[in-house]
Structures are given as C-alpha cells and as structure tokens.
Amino acid sequence: MRRALKVGLVAAVLACSTLVLVEVRAAGKSSVPAEVAQAADHFRAAVNAKDVKKVASLYAEDAVLLPPNSETIRGRAGIEDYWRNMIDQEFTVASTKSIDAFVSGKLAYETGNYEISLKLPSGVTITDKGKYMNVMRRGSDGHWSLAYDIWNSSLPVPGSSK
C-alpha cells in the first residue's frame, strides 16, 4: 500500500510538471537564460562592429571552433586569430535566428540559422545561408561562454547539380 502511494505521488508530480512545462512553452516563456538564448545576437553585434576582442571574449579559454572548410581551432587565442582574419576580409553577419536553446546544469546549447557575407581577395562578395550550433558552458562566475561553435552552409556547393 505504501509503495503504491509513493508511485502514485511520483506519477502525479510528473503529470503536473509536464502540464506546467506545456503551459510555459505555450505562453512563449522559457527557462533558458537570456545570455544563452541571445548568444547569436551578441556574436552578430560584435562581428559587425569589427570588435575582434569582443568576439573572442564570447568564447571560453579552452573553446573549440569547428569552421567549415577549415581545421579545428582550439583555444581563445587561435579563435581570435581566425575571427580577425575573417573580419579583415569584411566578414559580416546579416542575420541570425535562434531556433532552439536548452540548459542542463552548467551546459547549454543553442541552434539557429544565419546569413553571412564575405569579401574575397578578388573583390567579389559572397553570401551564405546556413545553420549553426553553439554549446555553452557556465563558469564559476555565472557567465556563459561558447565552448564549441560549429556552422555549415545550407546552400549547394557551387557548380553542383543540386
């Protein structure tokens, strides 16, 4: 009897929790911290301001950058060099749209879509549309930093039949 009561109580709590979660999501509210949900907005603003130091400060010291058509870059110093090179080529972020974000303890992820442009050494400006995923980690000071950053194009490879 006692075990059945405990099981029933746990089931009731879970059911109520699920209903509350559904209501919160339906109301458009989220338990995801703004610093996580708005990570792409902060990145876009820093890049478009050509503030390489600010861009680099968004990453953890031991962050990993996984850019397309490039090797993995480890550490904030290397990431800063990467973004300095991109910004020097007139890299801009036209738009970002966060699609999903989730937090569990000291880790979080955020996914979304982007549109960027880059001026090639030939003087031609190319644009790209794609998707990204950021994994963030909360430090001991409570601040969220990018731990892993990856993005890739949604456009077909130039010259392909797709």
Secondary structure in CASP SS format (residue, H / E / C, confidence):
PFRMAT SS
TARGET T0000
AUTHOR 0000-0000-0000
METHOD secondary structure of the structure
MODEL  1
M C 1.00
R H 1.00
R H 1.00
A H 1.00
L H 1.00
K H 1.00
V H 1.00
G H 1.00
L H 1.00
V H 1.00
A H 1.00
A H 1.00
V H 1.00
L H 1.00
A H 1.00
C H 1.00
S H 1.00
T H 1.00
L H 1.00
V H 1.00
L H 1.00
V H 1.00
E H 1.00
V H 1.00
R H 1.00
A H 1.00
A C 1.00
G C 1.00
K C 1.00
S C 1.00
S C 1.00
V C 1.00
P C 1.00
A H 1.00
E H 1.00
V H 1.00
A H 1.00
Q C 1.00
A H 1.00
A H 1.00
D H 1.00
H H 1.00
F H 1.00
R H 1.00
A H 1.00
A H 1.00
V H 1.00
N H 1.00
A C 1.00
K C 1.00
D C 1.00
V H 1.00
K H 1.00
K H 1.00
V H 1.00
A H 1.00
S H 1.00
L C 1.00
Y E 1.00
A E 1.00
E E 1.00
D E 1.00
A E 1.00
V E 1.00
L E 1.00
L E 1.00
P C 1.00
P C 1.00
N C 1.00
S C 1.00
E C 1.00
T C 1.00
I E 1.00
R E 1.00
G C 1.00
R H 1.00
A H 1.00
G H 1.00
I H 1.00
E H 1.00
D H 1.00
Y H 1.00
W H 1.00
R H 1.00
N H 1.00
M H 1.00
I H 1.00
D H 1.00
Q C 1.00
E C 1.00
F C 1.00
T E 1.00
V E 1.00
A E 1.00
S E 1.00
T E 1.00
K E 1.00
S E 1.00
I E 1.00
D E 1.00
A E 1.00
F E 1.00
V E 1.00
S E 1.00
G C 1.00
K C 1.00
L E 1.00
A E 1.00
Y E 1.00
E E 1.00
T E 1.00
G E 1.00
N E 1.00
Y E 1.00
E E 1.00
I E 1.00
S E 1.00
L E 1.00
K E 1.00
L C 1.00
P C 1.00
S C 1.00
G C 1.00
V C 1.00
T E 1.00
I E 1.00
T E 1.00
D E 1.00
K E 1.00
G E 1.00
K E 1.00
Y E 1.00
M E 1.00
N E 1.00
V E 1.00
M E 1.00
R E 1.00
R E 1.00
G C 1.00
S C 1.00
D C 1.00
G C 1.00
H C 1.00
W E 1.00
S E 1.00
L E 1.00
A E 1.00
Y E 1.00
D E 1.00
I E 1.00
W E 1.00
N E 1.00
S E 1.00
S C 1.00
L C 1.00
P C 1.00
V C 1.00
P C 1.00
G C 1.00
S C 1.00
S C 1.00
K C 1.00
END
